[in-house]
Amino acid sequence: MATAKLFRRQAATCAAMADQTHDEESRHRCLWLAQTYLRLAELEELPVGQNSDITGEGEEDPRPTLPPTH
């Protein structure tokens, strides 16, 4: 669970950075990173063996996608 806490702290840091930047591309990247860290924390908190249920074959990739850059 220590890893999940680390991921959640990183997500909070990224979200704070997104709030502080005025550059739209940087803001989107920070928000994408925050989502990714939150997803990693959720996966880390699942009981052993349930990760394969989420990332099973034939299903969409559950990871967030990077927003397009302009």
Helices and strands as residue ranges (DSSP letters): H 2-20, H 24-45, H 51-54
